[in-house]
Amino acid sequence: MSEFEAILPLKVEGIVEQLIEKRKMPLQNALEYLYSSQLYALLEDEKTKIWHYSPQMLLHLLDEEKNTGKLRLPQ
């Protein structure tokens, strides 16, 4: 198993846990919120390297995408 294959589920779990705790989202809604995003599509692609970001940063990027309709990655 590659490092990426091991880390991706942990990143997803970290984001979903924050959505549940901070936004009081039910699990199913939190999963849909994440999985329906451009951020998740990029997160699934190991080459983008956004899986290096913390769950907090990923949640911030996800919220920005959902609020503006655009995903802006830090330079």
PDB file with SEQRES, HELIX, SHEET and CRYST1 records, atoms N, CA, C and O in Angstrom:
SEQRES   1 A   75  MET SER GLU PHE GLU ALA ILE LEU PRO LEU LYS VAL GLU          
SEQRES   2 A   75  GLY ILE VAL GLU GLN LEU ILE GLU LYS ARG LYS MET PRO          
SEQRES   3 A   75  LEU GLN ASN ALA LEU GLU TYR LEU TYR SER SER GLN LEU          
SEQRES   4 A   75  TYR ALA LEU LEU GLU ASP GLU LYS THR LYS ILE TRP HIS          
SEQRES   5 A   75  TYR SER PRO GLN MET LEU LEU HIS LEU LEU ASP GLU GLU          
SEQRES   6 A   75  LYS ASN THR GLY LYS LEU ARG LEU PRO GLN                      
HELIX    1 AA1 GLU A    3  ARG A   23  1                                  21    
HELIX    2 AA2 LEU A   27  TYR A   35  1                                   9    
HELIX    3 AA3 GLN A   38  LEU A   43  1                                   6    
HELIX    4 AA4 GLU A   46  THR A   48  5                                   3    
HELIX    5 AA5 ILE A   50  HIS A   52  5                                   3    
HELIX    6 AA6 PRO A   55  THR A   68  1                                  14    
CRYST1    1.000    1.000    1.000  90.00  90.00  90.00 P 1           1          
ATOM      1  N   MET A   1       0.852  -1.180   0.000  1.00  0.00           N  
ATOM      2  CA  MET A   1       0.000   0.000   0.000  1.00  0.00           C  
ATOM      3  C   MET A   1       0.897   1.243   0.000  1.00  0.00           C  
ATOM      4  O   MET A   1       1.856   1.325   0.767  1.00  0.00           O  
ATOM      5  N   SER A   2       0.578   2.194  -0.856  1.00  0.00           N  
ATOM      6  CA  SER A   2       1.360   3.416  -0.930  1.00  0.00           C  
ATOM      7  C   SER A   2       0.994   4.349   0.224  1.00  0.00           C  
ATOM      8  O   SER A   2      -0.026   4.170   0.889  1.00  0.00           O  
ATOM      9  N   GLU A   3       1.838   5.335   0.441  1.00  0.00           N  
ATOM     10  CA  GLU A   3       1.564   6.344   1.462  1.00  0.00           C  
ATOM     11  C   GLU A   3       0.230   7.037   1.154  1.00  0.00           C  
ATOM     12  O   GLU A   3      -0.571   7.288   2.053  1.00  0.00           O  
ATOM     13  N   PHE A   4       0.009   7.338  -0.119  1.00  0.00           N  
ATOM     14  CA  PHE A   4      -1.218   8.017  -0.528  1.00  0.00           C  
ATOM     15  C   PHE A   4      -2.446   7.176  -0.193  1.00  0.00           C  
ATOM     16  O   PHE A   4      -3.420   7.695   0.352  1.00  0.00           O  
ATOM     17  N   GLU A   5      -2.411   5.886  -0.514  1.00  0.00           N  
ATOM     18  CA  GLU A   5      -3.548   4.997  -0.246  1.00  0.00           C  
ATOM     19  C   GLU A   5      -3.846   4.910   1.250  1.00  0.00           C  
ATOM     20  O   GLU A   5      -4.994   4.724   1.652  1.00  0.00           O  
ATOM     21  N   ALA A   6      -2.809   5.045   2.063  1.00  0.00           N  
ATOM     22  CA  ALA A   6      -2.989   4.992   3.513  1.00  0.00           C  
ATOM     23  C   ALA A   6      -3.514   6.313   4.060  1.00  0.00           C  
ATOM     24  O   ALA A   6      -4.282   6.323   5.022  1.00  0.00           O  
ATOM     25  N   ILE A   7      -3.111   7.418   3.460  1.00  0.00           N  
ATOM     26  CA  ILE A   7      -3.451   8.739   3.988  1.00  0.00           C  
ATOM     27  C   ILE A   7      -4.815   9.231   3.526  1.00  0.00           C  
ATOM     28  O   ILE A   7      -5.506   9.902   4.294  1.00  0.00           O  
ATOM     29  N   LEU A   8      -5.226   8.926   2.309  1.00  0.00           N  
ATOM     30  CA  LEU A   8      -6.485   9.462   1.784  1.00  0.00           C  
ATOM     31  C   LEU A   8      -7.675   9.200   2.709  1.00  0.00           C  
ATOM     32  O   LEU A   8      -8.413  10.139   3.007  1.00  0.00           O  
ATOM     33  N   PRO A   9      -7.894   7.974   3.176  1.00  0.00           N  
ATOM     34  CA  PRO A   9      -9.047   7.754   4.088  1.00  0.00           C  
ATOM     35  C   PRO A   9      -8.935   8.564   5.381  1.00  0.00           C  
ATOM     36  O   PRO A   9      -9.951   8.983   5.936  1.00  0.00           O  
ATOM     37  N   LEU A  10      -7.717   8.785   5.860  1.00  0.00           N  
ATOM     38  CA  LEU A  10      -7.528   9.572   7.078  1.00  0.00           C  
ATOM     39  C   LEU A  10      -7.867  11.040   6.834  1.00  0.00           C  
ATOM     40  O   LEU A  10      -8.450  11.694   7.699  1.00  0.00           O  
ATOM     41  N   LYS A  11      -7.510  11.557   5.669  1.00  0.00           N  
ATOM     42  CA  LYS A  11      -7.843  12.944   5.322  1.00  0.00           C  
ATOM     43  C   LYS A  11      -9.356  13.108   5.216  1.00  0.00           C  
ATOM     44  O   LYS A  11      -9.923  14.067   5.741  1.00  0.00           O  
ATOM     45  N   VAL A  12      -9.999  12.170   4.536  1.00  0.00           N  
ATOM     46  CA  VAL A  12     -11.457  12.217   4.393  1.00  0.00           C  
ATOM     47  C   VAL A  12     -12.104  12.170   5.780  1.00  0.00           C  
ATOM     48  O   VAL A  12     -13.013  12.946   6.071  1.00  0.00           O  
ATOM     49  N   GLU A  13     -11.637  11.269   6.620  1.00  0.00           N  
ATOM     50  CA  GLU A  13     -12.176  11.145   7.970  1.00  0.00           C  
ATOM     51  C   GLU A  13     -12.008  12.443   8.749  1.00  0.00           C  
ATOM     52  O   GLU A  13     -12.925  12.867   9.453  1.00  0.00           O  
ATOM     53  N   GLY A  14     -10.844  13.074   8.629  1.00  0.00           N  
ATOM     54  CA  GLY A  14     -10.585  14.323   9.340  1.00  0.00           C  
ATOM     55  C   GLY A  14     -11.522  15.441   8.910  1.00  0.00           C  
ATOM     56  O   GLY A  14     -12.021  16.194   9.746  1.00  0.00           O  
ATOM     57  N   ILE A  15     -11.758  15.551   7.620  1.00  0.00           N  
ATOM     58  CA  ILE A  15     -12.667  16.586   7.105  1.00  0.00           C  
ATOM     59  C   ILE A  15     -14.094  16.297   7.555  1.00  0.00           C  
ATOM     60  O   ILE A  15     -14.790  17.191   8.036  1.00  0.00           O  
ATOM     61  N   VAL A  16     -14.525  15.064   7.400  1.00  0.00           N  
ATOM     62  CA  VAL A  16     -15.891  14.688   7.756  1.00  0.00           C  
ATOM     63  C   VAL A  16     -16.122  14.879   9.265  1.00  0.00           C  
ATOM     64  O   VAL A  16     -17.182  15.358   9.667  1.00  0.00           O  
ATOM     65  N   GLU A  17     -15.160  14.516  10.084  1.00  0.00           N  
ATOM     66  CA  GLU A  17     -15.291  14.708  11.534  1.00  0.00           C  
ATOM     67  C   GLU A  17     -15.487  16.182  11.870  1.00  0.00           C  
ATOM     68  O   GLU A  17     -16.297  16.522  12.732  1.00  0.00           O  
ATOM     69  N   GLN A  18     -14.748  17.056  11.192  1.00  0.00           N  
ATOM     70  CA  GLN A  18     -14.896  18.492  11.436  1.00  0.00           C  
ATOM     71  C   GLN A  18     -16.274  18.991  11.010  1.00  0.00           C  
ATOM     72  O   GLN A  18     -16.880  19.813  11.698  1.00  0.00           O  
ATOM     73  N   LEU A  19     -16.763  18.499   9.887  1.00  0.00           N  
ATOM     74  CA  LEU A  19     -18.095  18.899   9.432  1.00  0.00           C  
ATOM     75  C   LEU A  19     -19.163  18.467  10.440  1.00  0.00           C  
ATOM     76  O   LEU A  19     -20.116  19.203  10.697  1.00  0.00           O  
ATOM     77  N   ILE A  20     -18.999  17.289  10.998  1.00  0.00           N  
ATOM     78  CA  ILE A  20     -19.957  16.777  11.982  1.00  0.00           C  
ATOM     79  C   ILE A  20     -19.866  17.586  13.275  1.00  0.00           C  
ATOM     80  O   ILE A  20     -20.888  17.983  13.834  1.00  0.00           O  
ATOM     81  N   GLU A  21     -18.648  17.828  13.747  1.00  0.00           N  
ATOM     82  CA  GLU A  21     -18.462  18.521  15.027  1.00  0.00           C  
ATOM     83  C   GLU A  21     -18.764  20.013  14.930  1.00  0.00           C  
ATOM     84  O   GLU A  21     -19.509  20.550  15.750  1.00  0.00           O  
ATOM     85  N   LYS A  22     -18.194  20.679  13.938  1.00  0.00           N  
ATOM     86  CA  LYS A  22     -18.299  22.139  13.853  1.00  0.00           C  
ATOM     87  C   LYS A  22     -19.591  22.615  13.213  1.00  0.00           C  
ATOM     88  O   LYS A  22     -20.112  23.669  13.577  1.00  0.00           O  
ATOM     89  N   ARG A  23     -20.106  21.858  12.277  1.00  0.00           N  
ATOM     90  CA  ARG A  23     -21.310  22.283  11.549  1.00  0.00           C  
ATOM     91  C   ARG A  23     -22.550  21.502  11.960  1.00  0.00           C  
ATOM     92  O   ARG A  23     -23.662  21.776  11.509  1.00  0.00           O  
ATOM     93  N   LYS A  24     -22.326  20.517  12.831  1.00  0.00           N  
ATOM     94  CA  LYS A  24     -23.428  19.668  13.310  1.00  0.00           C  
ATOM     95  C   LYS A  24     -24.150  18.971  12.145  1.00  0.00           C  
ATOM     96  O   LYS A  24     -25.363  18.767  12.186  1.00  0.00           O  
ATOM     97  N   MET A  25     -23.387  18.614  11.118  1.00  0.00           N  
ATOM     98  CA  MET A  25     -23.950  17.898   9.965  1.00  0.00           C  
ATOM     99  C   MET A  25     -24.092  16.424  10.307  1.00  0.00           C  
ATOM    100  O   MET A  25     -23.213  15.852  10.953  1.00  0.00           O  
ATOM    101  N   PRO A  26     -25.172  15.809   9.888  1.00  0.00           N  
ATOM    102  CA  PRO A  26     -25.235  14.347   9.991  1.00  0.00           C  
ATOM    103  C   PRO A  26     -24.157  13.730   9.091  1.00  0.00           C  
ATOM    104  O   PRO A  26     -23.726  14.346   8.116  1.00  0.00           O  
ATOM    105  N   LEU A  27     -23.735  12.534   9.420  1.00  0.00           N  
ATOM    106  CA  LEU A  27     -22.670  11.864   8.673  1.00  0.00           C  
ATOM    107  C   LEU A  27     -22.957  11.838   7.175  1.00  0.00           C  
ATOM    108  O   LEU A  27     -22.087  12.187   6.377  1.00  0.00           O  
ATOM    109  N   GLN A  28     -24.144  11.436   6.788  1.00  0.00           N  
ATOM    110  CA  GLN A  28     -24.474  11.325   5.359  1.00  0.00           C  
ATOM    111  C   GLN A  28     -24.345  12.673   4.656  1.00  0.00           C  
ATOM    112  O   GLN A  28     -23.828  12.740   3.541  1.00  0.00           O  
ATOM    113  N   ASN A  29     -24.803  13.739   5.290  1.00  0.00           N  
ATOM    114  CA  ASN A  29     -24.704  15.078   4.693  1.00  0.00           C  
ATOM    115  C   ASN A  29     -23.251  15.516   4.566  1.00  0.00           C  
ATOM    116  O   ASN A  29     -22.862  16.115   3.563  1.00  0.00           O  
ATOM    117  N   ALA A  30     -22.449  15.213   5.590  1.00  0.00           N  
ATOM    118  CA  ALA A  30     -21.033  15.581   5.559  1.00  0.00           C  
ATOM    119  C   ALA A  30     -20.316  14.856   4.420  1.00  0.00           C  
ATOM    120  O   ALA A  30     -19.506  15.450   3.708  1.00  0.00           O  
ATOM    121  N   LEU A  31     -20.618  13.577   4.257  1.00  0.00           N  
ATOM    122  CA  LEU A  31     -20.006  12.814   3.166  1.00  0.00           C  
ATOM    123  C   LEU A  31     -20.425  13.371   1.809  1.00  0.00           C  
ATOM    124  O   LEU A  31     -19.591  13.514   0.915  1.00  0.00           O  
ATOM    125  N   GLU A  32     -21.699  13.683   1.649  1.00  0.00           N  
ATOM    126  CA  GLU A  32     -22.180  14.241   0.382  1.00  0.00           C  
ATOM    127  C   GLU A  32     -21.555  15.606   0.111  1.00  0.00           C  
ATOM    128  O   GLU A  32     -21.188  15.912  -1.023  1.00  0.00           O  
ATOM    129  N   TYR A  33     -21.437  16.419   1.147  1.00  0.00           N  
ATOM    130  CA  TYR A  33     -20.830  17.752   1.029  1.00  0.00           C  
ATOM    131  C   TYR A  33     -19.412  17.632   0.486  1.00  0.00           C  
ATOM    132  O   TYR A  33     -19.019  18.377  -0.412  1.00  0.00           O  
ATOM    133  N   LEU A  34     -18.653  16.701   1.028  1.00  0.00           N  
ATOM    134  CA  LEU A  34     -17.270  16.501   0.587  1.00  0.00           C  
ATOM    135  C   LEU A  34     -17.203  15.829  -0.780  1.00  0.00           C  
ATOM    136  O   LEU A  34     -16.519  16.320  -1.678  1.00  0.00           O  
ATOM    137  N   TYR A  35     -17.902  14.715  -0.943  1.00  0.00           N  
ATOM    138  CA  TYR A  35     -17.781  13.927  -2.173  1.00  0.00           C  
ATOM    139  C   TYR A  35     -18.301  14.653  -3.410  1.00  0.00           C  
ATOM    140  O   TYR A  35     -17.917  14.308  -4.527  1.00  0.00           O  
ATOM    141  N   SER A  36     -19.166  15.649  -3.237  1.00  0.00           N  
ATOM    142  CA  SER A  36     -19.706  16.382  -4.377  1.00  0.00           C  
ATOM    143  C   SER A  36     -18.854  17.595  -4.745  1.00  0.00           C  
ATOM    144  O   SER A  36     -19.291  18.444  -5.522  1.00  0.00           O  
ATOM    145  N   SER A  37     -17.662  17.681  -4.204  1.00  0.00           N  
ATOM    146  CA  SER A  37     -16.817  18.860  -4.419  1.00  0.00           C  
ATOM    147  C   SER A  37     -15.690  18.600  -5.414  1.00  0.00           C  
ATOM    148  O   SER A  37     -15.263  17.468  -5.640  1.00  0.00           O  
ATOM    149  N   GLN A  38     -15.237  19.692  -5.987  1.00  0.00           N  
ATOM    150  CA  GLN A  38     -14.048  19.643  -6.845  1.00  0.00           C  
ATOM    151  C   GLN A  38     -12.827  19.309  -5.991  1.00  0.00           C  
ATOM    152  O   GLN A  38     -11.910  18.621  -6.441  1.00  0.00           O  
ATOM    153  N   LEU A  39     -12.828  19.807  -4.753  1.00  0.00           N  
ATOM    154  CA  LEU A  39     -11.723  19.523  -3.846  1.00  0.00           C  
ATOM    155  C   LEU A  39     -11.532  18.016  -3.687  1.00  0.00           C  
ATOM    156  O   LEU A  39     -10.404  17.525  -3.735  1.00  0.00           O  
ATOM    157  N   TYR A  40     -12.622  17.288  -3.500  1.00  0.00           N  
ATOM    158  CA  TYR A  40     -12.495  15.833  -3.331  1.00  0.00           C  
ATOM    159  C   TYR A  40     -11.945  15.184  -4.601  1.00  0.00           C  
ATOM    160  O   TYR A  40     -11.130  14.264  -4.528  1.00  0.00           O  
ATOM    161  N   ALA A  41     -12.383  15.656  -5.746  1.00  0.00           N  
ATOM    162  CA  ALA A  41     -11.870  15.107  -7.006  1.00  0.00           C  
ATOM    163  C   ALA A  41     -10.353  15.298  -7.089  1.00  0.00           C  
ATOM    164  O   ALA A  41      -9.636  14.405  -7.539  1.00  0.00           O  
ATOM    165  N   LEU A  42      -9.874  16.451  -6.659  1.00  0.00           N  
ATOM    166  CA  LEU A  42      -8.429  16.692  -6.663  1.00  0.00           C  
ATOM    167  C   LEU A  42      -7.726  15.904  -5.566  1.00  0.00           C  
ATOM    168  O   LEU A  42      -6.601  15.436  -5.746  1.00  0.00           O  
ATOM    169  N   LEU A  43      -8.395  15.764  -4.434  1.00  0.00           N  
ATOM    170  CA  LEU A  43      -7.821  15.006  -3.325  1.00  0.00           C  
ATOM    171  C   LEU A  43      -7.594  13.550  -3.703  1.00  0.00           C  
ATOM    172  O   LEU A  43      -6.627  12.931  -3.259  1.00  0.00           O  
ATOM    173  N   GLU A  44      -8.479  13.007  -4.518  1.00  0.00           N  
ATOM    174  CA  GLU A  44      -8.351  11.615  -4.967  1.00  0.00           C  
ATOM    175  C   GLU A  44      -7.176  11.408  -5.915  1.00  0.00           C  
ATOM    176  O   GLU A  44      -6.708  10.283  -6.091  1.00  0.00           O  
ATOM    177  N   ASP A  45      -6.699  12.488  -6.523  1.00  0.00           N  
ATOM    178  CA  ASP A  45      -5.592  12.408  -7.484  1.00  0.00           C  
ATOM    179  C   ASP A  45      -4.281  12.656  -6.750  1.00  0.00           C  
ATOM    180  O   ASP A  45      -3.985  13.780  -6.344  1.00  0.00           O  
ATOM    181  N   GLU A  46      -3.512  11.606  -6.587  1.00  0.00           N  
ATOM    182  CA  GLU A  46      -2.268  11.693  -5.823  1.00  0.00           C  
ATOM    183  C   GLU A  46      -1.339  12.769  -6.369  1.00  0.00           C  
ATOM    184  O   GLU A  46      -0.604  13.395  -5.606  1.00  0.00           O  
ATOM    185  N   LYS A  47      -1.364  12.990  -7.668  1.00  0.00           N  
ATOM    186  CA  LYS A  47      -0.438  13.932  -8.308  1.00  0.00           C  
ATOM    187  C   LYS A  47      -0.669  15.378  -7.892  1.00  0.00           C  
ATOM    188  O   LYS A  47       0.248  16.193  -7.986  1.00  0.00           O  
ATOM    189  N   THR A  48      -1.873  15.716  -7.433  1.00  0.00           N  
ATOM    190  CA  THR A  48      -2.156  17.106  -7.041  1.00  0.00           C  
ATOM    191  C   THR A  48      -1.440  17.500  -5.761  1.00  0.00           C  
ATOM    192  O   THR A  48      -1.195  18.681  -5.514  1.00  0.00           O  
ATOM    193  N   LYS A  49      -1.110  16.516  -4.956  1.00  0.00           N  
ATOM    194  CA  LYS A  49      -0.409  16.713  -3.675  1.00  0.00           C  
ATOM    195  C   LYS A  49      -1.203  17.503  -2.652  1.00  0.00           C  
ATOM    196  O   LYS A  49      -0.641  17.904  -1.633  1.00  0.00           O  
ATOM    197  N   ILE A  50      -2.508  17.749  -2.884  1.00  0.00           N  
ATOM    198  CA  ILE A  50      -3.254  18.498  -1.870  1.00  0.00           C  
ATOM    199  C   ILE A  50      -3.526  17.649  -0.632  1.00  0.00           C  
ATOM    200  O   ILE A  50      -3.957  18.169   0.398  1.00  0.00           O  
ATOM    201  N   TRP A  51      -3.278  16.362  -0.730  1.00  0.00           N  
ATOM    202  CA  TRP A  51      -3.427  15.506   0.447  1.00  0.00           C  
ATOM    203  C   TRP A  51      -2.368  15.824   1.502  1.00  0.00           C  
ATOM    204  O   TRP A  51      -2.440  15.322   2.624  1.00  0.00           O  
ATOM    205  N   HIS A  52      -1.388  16.654   1.147  1.00  0.00           N  
ATOM    206  CA  HIS A  52      -0.393  17.090   2.125  1.00  0.00           C  
ATOM    207  C   HIS A  52      -0.960  18.140   3.080  1.00  0.00           C  
ATOM    208  O   HIS A  52      -0.410  18.344   4.162  1.00  0.00           O  
ATOM    209  N   TYR A  53      -2.052  18.810   2.697  1.00  0.00           N  
ATOM    210  CA  TYR A  53      -2.651  19.832   3.546  1.00  0.00           C  
ATOM    211  C   TYR A  53      -3.323  19.202   4.755  1.00  0.00           C  
ATOM    212  O   TYR A  53      -3.756  18.050   4.717  1.00  0.00           O  
ATOM    213  N   SER A  54      -3.399  19.967   5.813  1.00  0.00           N  
ATOM    214  CA  SER A  54      -4.064  19.491   7.030  1.00  0.00           C  
ATOM    215  C   SER A  54      -5.569  19.395   6.785  1.00  0.00           C  
ATOM    216  O   SER A  54      -6.093  20.049   5.883  1.00  0.00           O  
ATOM    217  N   PRO A  55      -6.264  18.586   7.581  1.00  0.00           N  
ATOM    218  CA  PRO A  55      -7.722  18.534   7.458  1.00  0.00           C  
ATOM    219  C   PRO A  55      -8.367  19.911   7.653  1.00  0.00           C  
ATOM    220  O   PRO A  55      -9.377  20.216   7.019  1.00  0.00           O  
ATOM    221  N   GLN A  56      -7.789  20.736   8.522  1.00  0.00           N  
ATOM    222  CA  GLN A  56      -8.332  22.076   8.746  1.00  0.00           C  
ATOM    223  C   GLN A  56      -8.213  22.915   7.480  1.00  0.00           C  
ATOM    224  O   GLN A  56      -9.159  23.606   7.102  1.00  0.00           O  
ATOM    225  N   MET A  57      -7.059  22.861   6.825  1.00  0.00           N  
ATOM    226  CA  MET A  57      -6.861  23.613   5.583  1.00  0.00           C  
ATOM    227  C   MET A  57      -7.781  23.079   4.489  1.00  0.00           C  
ATOM    228  O   MET A  57      -8.357  23.853   3.724  1.00  0.00           O  
ATOM    229  N   LEU A  58      -7.916  21.766   4.416  1.00  0.00           N  
ATOM    230  CA  LEU A  58      -8.792  21.174   3.411  1.00  0.00           C  
ATOM    231  C   LEU A  58     -10.241  21.593   3.646  1.00  0.00           C  
ATOM    232  O   LEU A  58     -10.970  21.852   2.688  1.00  0.00           O  
ATOM    233  N   LEU A  59     -10.666  21.664   4.903  1.00  0.00           N  
ATOM    234  CA  LEU A  59     -12.022  22.108   5.197  1.00  0.00           C  
ATOM    235  C   LEU A  59     -12.199  23.574   4.797  1.00  0.00           C  
ATOM    236  O   LEU A  59     -13.237  23.946   4.249  1.00  0.00           O  
ATOM    237  N   HIS A  60     -11.212  24.388   5.061  1.00  0.00           N  
ATOM    238  CA  HIS A  60     -11.272  25.796   4.661  1.00  0.00           C  
ATOM    239  C   HIS A  60     -11.420  25.916   3.142  1.00  0.00           C  
ATOM    240  O   HIS A  60     -12.250  26.683   2.654  1.00  0.00           O  
ATOM    241  N   LEU A  61     -10.622  25.165   2.408  1.00  0.00           N  
ATOM    242  CA  LEU A  61     -10.697  25.186   0.939  1.00  0.00           C  
ATOM    243  C   LEU A  61     -12.051  24.679   0.460  1.00  0.00           C  
ATOM    244  O   LEU A  61     -12.625  25.223  -0.483  1.00  0.00           O  
ATOM    245  N   LEU A  62     -12.554  23.645   1.106  1.00  0.00           N  
ATOM    246  CA  LEU A  62     -13.854  23.081   0.751  1.00  0.00           C  
ATOM    247  C   LEU A  62     -14.966  24.102   0.975  1.00  0.00           C  
ATOM    248  O   LEU A  62     -15.832  24.283   0.120  1.00  0.00           O  
ATOM    249  N   ASP A  63     -14.938  24.762   2.120  1.00  0.00           N  
ATOM    250  CA  ASP A  63     -15.952  25.778   2.414  1.00  0.00           C  
ATOM    251  C   ASP A  63     -15.880  26.930   1.415  1.00  0.00           C  
ATOM    252  O   ASP A  63     -16.907  27.427   0.952  1.00  0.00           O  
ATOM    253  N   GLU A  64     -14.674  27.341   1.094  1.00  0.00           N  
ATOM    254  CA  GLU A  64     -14.511  28.427   0.118  1.00  0.00           C  
ATOM    255  C   GLU A  64     -15.082  28.008  -1.237  1.00  0.00           C  
ATOM    256  O   GLU A  64     -15.763  28.789  -1.901  1.00  0.00           O  
ATOM    257  N   GLU A  65     -14.800  26.776  -1.634  1.00  0.00           N  
ATOM    258  CA  GLU A  65     -15.352  26.273  -2.900  1.00  0.00           C  
ATOM    259  C   GLU A  65     -16.877  26.271  -2.866  1.00  0.00           C  
ATOM    260  O   GLU A  65     -17.521  26.715  -3.816  1.00  0.00           O  
ATOM    261  N   LYS A  66     -17.451  25.774  -1.781  1.00  0.00           N  
ATOM    262  CA  LYS A  66     -18.917  25.685  -1.685  1.00  0.00           C  
ATOM    263  C   LYS A  66     -19.555  27.078  -1.639  1.00  0.00           C  
ATOM    264  O   LYS A  66     -20.646  27.276  -2.174  1.00  0.00           O  
ATOM    265  N   ASN A  67     -18.884  28.036  -1.008  1.00  0.00           N  
ATOM    266  CA  ASN A  67     -19.437  29.386  -0.874  1.00  0.00           C  
ATOM    267  C   ASN A  67     -19.280  30.234  -2.135  1.00  0.00           C  
ATOM    268  O   ASN A  67     -20.134  31.070  -2.430  1.00  0.00           O  
ATOM    269  N   THR A  68     -18.199  30.024  -2.876  1.00  0.00           N  
ATOM    270  CA  THR A  68     -17.923  30.866  -4.038  1.00  0.00           C  
ATOM    271  C   THR A  68     -18.137  30.150  -5.367  1.00  0.00           C  
ATOM    272  O   THR A  68     -18.267  30.788  -6.412  1.00  0.00           O  
ATOM    273  N   GLY A  69     -18.171  28.820  -5.319  1.00  0.00           N  
ATOM    274  CA  GLY A  69     -18.268  28.053  -6.552  1.00  0.00           C  
ATOM    275  C   GLY A  69     -16.931  27.857  -7.234  1.00  0.00           C  
ATOM    276  O   GLY A  69     -16.857  27.284  -8.321  1.00  0.00           O  
ATOM    277  N   LYS A  70     -15.857  28.342  -6.585  1.00  0.00           N  
ATOM    278  CA  LYS A  70     -14.513  28.215  -7.157  1.00  0.00           C  
ATOM    279  C   LYS A  70     -13.563  27.645  -6.121  1.00  0.00           C  
ATOM    280  O   LYS A  70     -13.607  28.008  -4.946  1.00  0.00           O  
ATOM    281  N   LEU A  71     -12.709  26.753  -6.574  1.00  0.00           N  
ATOM    282  CA  LEU A  71     -11.688  26.180  -5.701  1.00  0.00           C  
ATOM    283  C   LEU A  71     -10.387  26.909  -5.967  1.00  0.00           C  
ATOM    284  O   LEU A  71      -9.870  26.894  -7.084  1.00  0.00           O  
ATOM    285  N   ARG A  72      -9.863  27.543  -4.939  1.00  0.00           N  
ATOM    286  CA  ARG A  72      -8.594  28.265  -5.066  1.00  0.00           C  
ATOM    287  C   ARG A  72      -7.584  27.606  -4.144  1.00  0.00           C  
ATOM    288  O   ARG A  72      -7.723  27.652  -2.922  1.00  0.00           O  
ATOM    289  N   LEU A  73      -6.582  27.000  -4.728  1.00  0.00           N  
ATOM    290  CA  LEU A  73      -5.543  26.336  -3.936  1.00  0.00           C  
ATOM    291  C   LEU A  73      -4.444  27.328  -3.590  1.00  0.00           C  
ATOM    292  O   LEU A  73      -4.119  28.191  -4.405  1.00  0.00           O  
ATOM    293  N   PRO A  74      -3.862  27.222  -2.392  1.00  0.00           N  
ATOM    294  CA  PRO A  74      -2.730  28.087  -2.033  1.00  0.00           C  
ATOM    295  C   PRO A  74      -1.561  27.856  -2.994  1.00  0.00           C  
ATOM    296  O   PRO A  74      -1.369  26.755  -3.511  1.00  0.00           O  
ATOM    297  N   GLN A  75      -0.807  28.893  -3.213  1.00  0.00           N  
ATOM    298  CA  GLN A  75       0.345  28.779  -4.125  1.00  0.00           C  
ATOM    299  C   GLN A  75       1.510  28.109  -3.457  1.00  0.00           C  
ATOM    300  O   GLN A  75       2.558  27.932  -4.077  1.00  0.00           O  
TER     301      GLN A  75                                                      
END                                                                             
